[in-house]
Amino acid sequence: MTNQLPIAVIGAGMSGIACARMLHQHNVPFRVIDRGRVVGGRMASRRIRESGTAFDGHITDIGASYFTVQDPDFATVVNLWIDTGVAREWTDAFHVATPAGISGIRTGPMRYSATNGLRSIIEHQAEILPTELIQPSTQVAAVSVQEDHVVVDGEPFSAVAVCVPDPQAKQFIDAALASTHEILNQIDWEAVIAVTAVFEPDTLPKFDGIFVNEHRVLTWIANDGHRRGNEDPVVVAHVHPELAAQYLTDPAGVIPQALDALLPILGLTEHPQWSSAMRWTFAKPTSARPELYSFDEGNRIGLAGDSWAGGPKVEAAWKSGHELGVHLAQWWN
Ligand SMILES: Cc1cc2nc3c(=O)[nH]c(=O)nc-3n(C[C@H](O)[C@H](O)[C@H](O)COP(=O)(O)OP(=O)(O)OC[C@H]3O[C@@H](n4cnc5c(N)ncnc54)[C@H](O)[C@@H]3O)c2cc1C
């Protein structure tokens, strides 16, 4: 019976969609389930609306800022995204700052962005998957194991690929599955609040991104106009995890502190015309396992995402989900 049932992929972020693509390519029946209305997960992009500024319509990256490429397999995939115009090289140089202001510029690996926001990359990845096999707006509440199958919210599947942050997986995986919970308890996760601010045109200094060091309020500032490839004066600032954790029930409440920290670093005195805040309760794991994924043949539960494959980053999420998909396809066949 078991191998006639589809595989459930929980999560339609980078790891879940990479996993589903492998299952699809190997003709393994599957269904992707996500609580969000759209695919993308933490590669989240939002269009500015009703801001009262000239920049309504600007697509802002309010989750991941960019991605880097090391793995040769990921490089092949990214080159295809670049060839099709989905992804673009952004920059290899970011400024560094302290609370007093910008202190220098540091060159590093190429950082990639997407013309239409990072979420468009996941949409592009999902294009080969039959739309009826992606089930949005469905929050999984219970995953348990029976003799030869896994039950997801009352529905039987042959196996499950759990492609969500560990703390979210803990909420729906049966507490009786002690070995799985042991894995999910290995790593702590931290919060981030992303504050988007729209300034007057031609007021921003020239920068792509700024790593903010030794600051209790901000860790990172992105010039979202440059990231998008235009000059829209839109900035996204990430609030320090310790401060973000205090504002999870009222993310907008941190905006005044974030702006008070942002303006002197950018050398500005005028407040932005518009601002908003996005909360990520489980933004990033504080460390990651070197293993690419886990699959327990005994309970048929696979785990993937950016707390695997050396994460925490987009590339790790892709690698982890992709390799779990390859493993599940072999297991199935
Ligand atoms: C603020 C921020 C900044 C970041 N900056 C960078 C960066 O600059 N560079 C970089 O490489 N990475 C960055 N990251 C990390 C990057 O976004 C992640 O590594 C990557 O997107 C993780 O993909 P994933 O598929 O593992 O998880 P996710 O993208 O989180 O996908 C999980 C999916 O599971 C769904 N889900 C959760 N619970 C349930 C449930 N109960 N039922 C159904 N669905 C559920 C969610 O809706 C989500 O779509 C950043 C992340 C954040 C939040």
The ligand as an SDF file (V2000), in Angstrom:
LIG
                    3D

 53 58  0  0  0  0  0  0  0  0999 V2000
   15.1900   38.4310    7.5230 C   0  0  0  0  0  0  0  0  0  0  0  0
   15.9420   37.3250    6.8340 C   0  0  0  0  0  0  0  0  0  0  0  0
   17.1260   37.6160    6.1650 C   0  0  0  0  0  0  0  0  0  0  0  0
   17.8180   36.6030    5.4980 C   0  0  0  0  0  0  0  0  0  0  0  0
   18.9220   36.9320    4.7700 N   0  0  0  0  0  0  0  0  0  0  0  0
   19.5200   35.9880    4.0080 C   0  0  0  0  0  0  0  0  0  0  0  0
   20.5700   36.3350    3.1140 C   0  0  0  0  0  0  0  0  0  0  0  0
   20.9220   37.5090    2.9720 O   0  0  0  0  0  0  0  0  0  0  0  0
   21.1650   35.3460    2.3920 N   0  0  0  0  0  0  0  0  0  0  0  0
   20.7640   34.0500    2.4810 C   0  0  0  0  0  0  0  0  0  0  0  0
   21.3170   33.1910    1.7750 O   0  0  0  0  0  0  0  0  0  0  0  0
   19.7490   33.6900    3.3100 N   0  0  0  0  0  0  0  0  0  0  0  0
   19.1160   34.6270    4.0610 C   0  0  0  0  0  0  0  0  0  0  0  0
   18.0710   34.2860    4.8720 N   0  0  0  0  0  0  0  0  0  0  0  0
   17.7350   32.8690    5.0210 C   0  0  0  0  0  0  0  0  0  0  0  0
   16.9240   32.3350    3.8290 C   0  0  0  0  0  0  0  0  0  0  0  0
   15.7690   33.0910    3.6710 O   0  0  0  0  0  0  0  0  0  0  0  0
   16.5870   30.8900    4.1320 C   0  0  0  0  0  0  0  0  0  0  0  0
   17.7870   30.1650    4.2950 O   0  0  0  0  0  0  0  0  0  0  0  0
   15.7700   30.1610    3.0670 C   0  0  0  0  0  0  0  0  0  0  0  0
   14.8340   30.9930    2.4450 O   0  0  0  0  0  0  0  0  0  0  0  0
   15.1180   28.9830    3.7680 C   0  0  0  0  0  0  0  0  0  0  0  0
   14.2890   28.2460    2.8970 O   0  0  0  0  0  0  0  0  0  0  0  0
   13.4960   27.0080    3.4870 P   0  0  0  0  0  0  0  0  0  0  0  0
   12.7540   26.3980    2.3730 O   0  0  0  0  0  0  0  0  0  0  0  0
   14.4310   26.1390    4.2460 O   0  0  0  0  0  0  0  0  0  0  0  0
   12.4970   27.5990    4.5850 O   0  0  0  0  0  0  0  0  0  0  0  0
   11.2900   28.6610    4.4000 P   0  0  0  0  0  0  0  0  0  0  0  0
   11.6040   29.6260    3.3300 O   0  0  0  0  0  0  0  0  0  0  0  0
   11.0250   29.1910    5.7670 O   0  0  0  0  0  0  0  0  0  0  0  0
   10.0790   27.7790    3.9250 O   0  0  0  0  0  0  0  0  0  0  0  0
    9.2700   27.0790    4.8370 C   0  0  0  0  0  0  0  0  0  0  0  0
    7.8310   27.1270    4.3750 C   0  0  0  0  0  0  0  0  0  0  0  0
    7.0760   26.3190    5.2700 O   0  0  0  0  0  0  0  0  0  0  0  0
    5.8240   26.9120    5.4780 C   0  0  0  0  0  0  0  0  0  0  0  0
    5.2970   26.4090    6.7510 N   0  0  0  0  0  0  0  0  0  0  0  0
    5.7750   26.5940    8.0000 C   0  0  0  0  0  0  0  0  0  0  0  0
    5.0060   25.9520    8.9080 N   0  0  0  0  0  0  0  0  0  0  0  0
    4.0250   25.3420    8.1980 C   0  0  0  0  0  0  0  0  0  0  0  0
    2.9080   24.5230    8.5600 C   0  0  0  0  0  0  0  0  0  0  0  0
    2.6250   24.2020    9.8310 N   0  0  0  0  0  0  0  0  0  0  0  0
    2.0980   24.0690    7.5710 N   0  0  0  0  0  0  0  0  0  0  0  0
    2.3380   24.3790    6.2700 C   0  0  0  0  0  0  0  0  0  0  0  0
    3.3740   25.1490    5.8760 N   0  0  0  0  0  0  0  0  0  0  0  0
    4.2070   25.6160    6.8300 C   0  0  0  0  0  0  0  0  0  0  0  0
    6.1000   28.3990    5.4650 C   0  0  0  0  0  0  0  0  0  0  0  0
    4.9280   29.1220    5.1050 O   0  0  0  0  0  0  0  0  0  0  0  0
    7.2050   28.5120    4.4160 C   0  0  0  0  0  0  0  0  0  0  0  0
    6.6870   28.8360    3.1430 O   0  0  0  0  0  0  0  0  0  0  0  0
   17.3390   35.2660    5.5370 C   0  0  0  0  0  0  0  0  0  0  0  0
   16.1490   34.9890    6.2050 C   0  0  0  0  0  0  0  0  0  0  0  0
   15.4510   36.0090    6.8340 C   0  0  0  0  0  0  0  0  0  0  0  0
   14.1400   35.6950    7.4930 C   0  0  0  0  0  0  0  0  0  0  0  0
  1  2  1  0
  2  3  1  0
  2 52  2  0
  3  4  2  0
  4  5  1  0
  4 50  1  0
  5  6  2  0
  6  7  1  0
  6 13  1  0
  7  8  2  0
  7  9  1  0
  9 10  1  0
 10 11  2  0
 10 12  1  0
 12 13  2  0
 13 14  1  0
 14 15  1  0
 14 50  1  0
 15 16  1  0
 16 17  1  0
 16 18  1  0
 18 19  1  0
 18 20  1  0
 20 21  1  0
 20 22  1  0
 22 23  1  0
 23 24  1  0
 24 25  2  0
 24 26  1  0
 24 27  1  0
 27 28  1  0
 28 29  2  0
 28 30  1  0
 28 31  1  0
 31 32  1  0
 32 33  1  0
 33 34  1  0
 33 48  1  0
 34 35  1  0
 35 36  1  0
 35 46  1  0
 36 37  1  0
 36 45  1  0
 37 38  2  0
 38 39  1  0
 39 40  1  0
 39 45  2  0
 40 41  1  0
 40 42  2  0
 42 43  1  0
 43 44  2  0
 44 45  1  0
 46 47  1  0
 46 48  1  0
 48 49  1  0
 50 51  2  0
 51 52  1  0
 52 53  1  0
M  END
$$$$
